[in-house]
Amino acid sequence: MRDDLHQIPLGEVDQERDTRDRILDAGERLFAQQDYDGTSLREITEHAGVNLAAVNYHFGSKKELYSAVLGRRFKPINQWRLEQLEAAEKQAGGQPIALRLLLDIFLRPIVTIKTTQGEGGPHPFVCLMNRHSAAPHPDMDEVLEREFVVVRKRFFAAIQQILPGIPAPILGWRMSFVIGGTLHAFASAKPLRTPQGAAVPPADIEAMFQDVLTMFETAMRTPPAQPAS
């Protein structure tokens, strides 16, 4: 595995935050706690210490603010994914890259954010991802599509090259389950726990992730089930 798979930018802001950054921070926290519909612009302005005109000036609407909240994290993450995929394909010299490496590149940001704690608890974006996964807002589909359309196409093309014998619709379903399973396990605001109920320390999350990668790789390679006669 490449050493720089652990060096993922999360779009953090500088120590000296301007008005726009304060609004994004407040929006991220409140959207994570209360979801999109349950959060008002007035609440965001109160938490950010700005007036409503500042939100309108920088973002225009709550929907565009939400889009900016997601984009601040997803843009550097997805850029990292594309750069790592391109480097892996270049190293493979025209041959399909290893499936495990592809899965690692795509899924690792979720695990990285899980182990990046905010002040006094999980990173707010972890909570937002988890909420989005469990109860996606129908009006936000286009927002996520803008962030993921290029990444989805590039990674799916790479998966088809690795597993040409598995029909595209089945590959699509399997990747959906892989992503959903990873979000459920690693993007929860609650700490991961062992079967005995003990919290899994961050140092052990990597071993757990490697075990999950083994399971996902096996599942992706499994021949499709034959339809019942």
Sequence and secondary structure as in RCSB ss.txt:
>XXXX:A:sequence
MRDDLHQIPLGEVDQERDTRDRILDAGERLFAQQDYDGTSLREITEHAGVNLAAVNYHFGSKKELYSAVLGRRFK
PINQWRLEQLEAAEKQAGGQPIALRLLLDIFLRPIVTIKTTQGEGGPHPFVCLMNRHSAAPHPDMDEVLEREFVV
VRKRFFAAIQQILPGIPAPILGWRMSFVIGGTLHAFASAKPLRTPQGAAVPPADIEAMFQDVLTMFETAMRTPPA
QPAS
>XXXX:A:secstr
  GGGG        SS  HHHHHHHHHHHHHHHHTTTT  HHHHHHHHT  HHHHHHHTSSHHHHHHHHHHHHHH
HHHHHHHHHHHHHHHHHTTS   HHHHHHHHHHHHHHHHT EETTEE HHHHHHHHHHHS  GGGHHHHHHHHHH
HHHHHHHHHHHH TTS HHHHHHHHHHHHHHHHHHHS SS  B TTS B  HHHHHHHHHHHHHHHHHHHHS   
    
